Amino acid sequence: AQKVTQAQTEISVVEKEDVTLDCVYETRDTTYYLFWYKQPPSGELVFLIRRNSFDEQNEISGRYSWNFQKSTSSFNFTITASQVVDSAVYFCALSEAMEYGNKLVFGAGTILRVKS
Amino acid sequence: EAGVAQSPRYKIIEKRQSVAFWCNPISGHATLYWYQQILGQGPKLLIQFQNNGVVDDSQLPKDRFSAERLKGVDSTLKIQPAKLEDSAVYLCASSLVGQGGGEQYFGPGTRLTVT
């Protein structure tokens, strides 16, 4: 069975600090996809990134970066120079390869609070 | 491009009552999902449609929950009768057809409180 663990329930940082959100996953599939979503107080889940299991390249997008390591089954997310607007709940999710769409399995989420 | 629309945004009912939620996916998205998000947890998939057919409903409590997607566009999710533990946010999402890995676009959700 697929499983996603986000061990950090809540993280508080001061603005401009760097912060890393951890994600560890379990799957028996050789082909799978990993995602990060952001859920601001408004409640709508916002897609941040998708990675397939064959692409271990790290990715950087502005202040966001992701580190995918198959050897440790981890897909960690780093925000550099955090801002108050980054305050939200962040979810890591895993999906097996399917013919139609995805069946996302989400972690429990990490609440990030950025204080000014 | 319009996003995923859901209504109502909030609903309060008493236990044993019935309730229905509506979702309109992004135009052209063949795959539609309903998730249940209990406070403090990640979303859990309830049912997935491909056009108007069910792809996966393995986690849908079928004794009280039902869903349909007539004509392969809009969808409704119904709970009858509701229990206290059904209090949650119900999220609808849609994605383009295709092999796995596609991005899901989420609606704002319906927050259900069962008293």
Interface residues (C-beta under 8 A of the other chain):
Chain A: V4 Y33 Y37 S42 G43 E44 L45 V46 F47 R50 N52 F91 A93 S95 E96 A97 M98 E99 Y100 G101 N102 K103 L104 V105 F106 G107 A108 G109
Chain B: A30 T31 Y33 G40 Q41 G42 P43 K44 L45 Q48 Q50 V55 D56 V89 L91 A93 S95 V97 G98 Q99 G100 G101 G102 E103 Q104 Y105 F106 G107 P108 G109 R111
